[in-house]
Amino acid sequence: MNKRDLIDAISDRMGDKKTATEAVNAVLDTIQSTVASGEKVAVTGFGVFERGERAAREARNPATGATINVPASYVPKFRPGSDFKALVNGEK
């Protein structure tokens, strides 16, 4: 399922594609901007979105074997909630 499919599924429940598009975009934009600012977003039963930190490290180019310095960076992380895990495992 991609973003367009998600909007279509929500518009079937809401009855209006424009409203569904605005709702999906608003939720995604809010999650992205909140996580980018360093805060976490916890949706009870669904999961937690948060920003993780990767330390600087040395890596190797597999083609040449040369050492490359990879700078520290931030990455988005998602931890599924217990209800989501149960649903995926067929327990609900």
C-alpha positions as CSV (number, residue, x, y, z in Angstrom):
1,M,0.0,0.0,0.0
2,N,1.4,3.4,-1.0
3,K,0.2,6.9,0.0
4,R,-2.4,7.0,-2.8
5,D,-3.9,3.7,-1.7
6,L,-4.0,4.9,1.9
7,I,-5.8,8.0,0.9
8,D,-8.3,6.0,-1.1
9,A,-8.9,3.6,1.8
10,I,-9.5,6.5,4.2
11,S,-11.7,8.4,1.7
12,D,-13.9,5.3,1.4
13,R,-14.5,5.6,5.2
14,M,-14.8,9.4,5.2
15,G,-16.7,9.8,1.9
16,D,-14.5,12.7,0.6
17,K,-11.1,12.2,-1.1
18,K,-10.0,15.8,-0.5
19,T,-10.6,15.6,3.2
20,A,-8.8,12.3,3.4
21,T,-5.8,13.7,1.5
22,E,-5.6,16.7,3.8
23,A,-5.9,14.4,6.9
24,V,-3.1,12.0,5.7
25,N,-0.8,14.9,4.7
26,A,-1.4,16.7,8.1
27,V,-0.7,13.5,10.1
28,L,2.5,12.7,8.2
29,D,3.8,16.3,8.2
30,T,3.2,16.6,11.9
31,I,5.0,13.3,12.7
32,Q,7.9,14.2,10.5
33,S,8.4,17.8,11.8
34,T,8.0,16.6,15.4
35,V,10.5,13.8,15.1
36,A,12.9,16.1,13.1
37,S,12.9,18.5,16.0
38,G,14.0,15.8,18.4
39,E,10.7,15.0,20.1
40,K,8.9,11.7,20.0
41,V,5.4,10.9,18.8
42,A,3.6,8.2,20.7
43,V,0.3,6.8,19.3
44,T,-1.1,4.5,21.9
45,G,-1.6,1.0,20.6
46,F,0.1,1.8,17.3
47,G,3.7,2.8,18.2
48,V,6.3,5.4,18.8
49,F,8.2,7.5,16.3
50,E,11.5,9.0,17.5
51,R,14.8,10.3,16.4
52,G,17.9,8.1,16.9
53,E,21.5,9.1,16.7
54,R,24.2,7.3,14.8
55,A,27.8,7.8,15.9
56,A,30.6,8.7,13.5
57,R,32.4,5.6,12.2
58,E,34.8,4.3,9.7
59,A,33.4,2.1,6.8
60,R,34.9,0.4,3.8
61,N,34.1,0.8,0.2
62,P,33.4,-2.8,-0.9
63,A,34.6,-2.1,-4.4
64,T,38.0,-0.7,-3.6
65,G,38.5,-1.6,0.1
66,A,39.3,2.1,0.9
67,T,38.4,3.4,4.3
68,I,35.7,6.1,4.4
69,N,34.8,8.3,7.3
70,V,31.0,8.4,7.8
71,P,29.9,11.4,9.9
72,A,27.4,11.2,12.8
73,S,23.8,11.5,11.7
74,Y,20.2,11.3,12.9
75,V,17.8,8.6,11.8
76,P,14.1,8.2,12.2
77,K,13.0,5.2,14.3
78,F,9.7,3.4,14.8
79,R,8.8,1.0,17.6
80,P,5.5,-0.8,17.1
81,G,3.0,-0.8,20.0
82,S,1.7,-3.9,21.7
83,D,-1.7,-3.8,19.9
84,F,0.0,-3.4,16.5
85,K,2.3,-6.4,17.3
86,A,-0.6,-8.5,18.4
87,L,-2.5,-7.7,15.2
88,V,0.5,-8.6,13.0
89,N,1.0,-11.9,14.8
90,G,-2.7,-12.8,14.4
91,E,-3.5,-12.6,18.1
92,K,-6.2,-10.0,17.6
